């Protein structure tokens, strides 16, 4: 850094990905969090970058594909349990047919 700075070129140290991952301040401040993922186990990921004292944020893993299907069909589309079951059976048949071709 001394060489470019001596030529009036702005220069500074930059942390690498591994250094950032291991930085204790980033973990203490919540910028990096370790969470439990249902399929991958414990993973480290970026925390919520927005910090407001009266609005704490919980960092969770994203839901798996299809995790909220029944909730969406029932609450958002107002389908009955019978309609949801029929929909899911039709989806299974469509998936099976797609696998055959």
C-alpha positions in Angstrom: 0.0 0.0 0.0 2.9 2.3 0.6 4.0 2.3 -3.1 0.6 3.4 -4.6 0.1 5.9 -1.7 3.5 7.4 -2.3 2.4 8.1 -5.9 -0.8 9.8 -4.6 -2.9 6.8 -5.6 -5.6 6.0 -2.9 -5.0 2.5 -1.6 -6.2 0.5 1.5 -6.4 -2.9 2.9 -9.3 -5.1 1.8 -10.5 -8.1 3.7 -10.9 -11.4 1.7 -14.1 -13.5 1.9 -12.5 -15.9 4.5 -11.4 -12.9 6.6 -14.9 -11.5 6.6 -16.4 -14.9 7.5 -14.1 -15.2 10.5 -14.4 -11.5 11.7 -15.7 -11.6 15.3 -17.2 -8.1 15.0 -19.4 -9.0 12.1 -20.8 -11.9 14.2 -21.2 -9.9 17.4 -23.0 -7.1 15.5 -25.3 -9.6 13.8 -24.1 -8.8 10.3 -23.2 -12.6 10.0 -25.5 -15.1 11.7 -25.5 -18.8 12.0 -28.9 -20.5 11.7 -30.3 -24.0 11.5 -31.5 -25.0 8.1 -33.9 -28.0 7.8 -31.9 -29.6 5.0 -28.4 -28.2 5.2 -27.8 -28.1 8.9 -26.1 -25.1 10.5 -25.2 -22.4 8.0 -23.7 -18.9 8.2 -25.4 -16.2 6.2 -25.7 -12.4 6.1 -27.9 -11.0 8.9 -30.5 -8.2 8.3 -28.5 -5.0 7.4 -31.2 -2.7 8.7 -30.9 -1.9 12.4 -33.7 -0.2 14.3 -33.7 -0.3 18.1 -37.5 -0.7 18.3 -37.7 -3.2 15.4 -35.5 -6.2 16.0 -35.3 -8.7 13.1 -35.1 -12.5 13.4 -33.0 -14.1 10.7 -34.5 -17.5 9.5 -33.8 -19.8 6.7 -36.0 -19.5 3.6 -38.9 -22.0 3.5 -38.4 -25.1 1.3 -40.3 -25.4 -1.9 -43.9 -26.2 -1.2 -43.7 -25.5 2.5 -46.7 -23.1 2.4 -48.7 -24.6 -0.4 -51.7 -25.7 1.8 -51.7 -22.3 3.6 -51.8 -20.4 0.3 -54.5 -22.6 -1.1 -56.7 -22.4 2.0 -56.2 -18.8 3.1 -55.5 -16.9 -0.1 -57.6 -18.9 -2.5 -60.2 -20.1 0.0 -60.1 -23.7 -1.1 -61.6 -26.4 1.1 -59.6 -29.3 2.5 -61.2 -31.5 -0.2 -60.3 -29.1 -3.0 -56.7 -28.9 -1.7 -56.5 -32.7 -1.6 -57.8 -33.0 -5.1 -55.4 -30.3 -6.3 -52.4 -32.1 -4.7 -53.4 -35.4 -6.2 -53.7 -33.8 -9.7 -50.3 -32.2 -9.2 -48.8 -35.6 -8.3 -50.3 -37.1 -11.4 -49.0 -34.3 -13.6 -45.5 -34.7 -12.0 -45.6 -38.5 -12.6 -46.6 -37.9 -16.2 -43.8 -35.4 -16.8 -41.3 -37.9 -15.4 -42.4 -40.6 -17.9 -41.9 -38.4 -21.0 
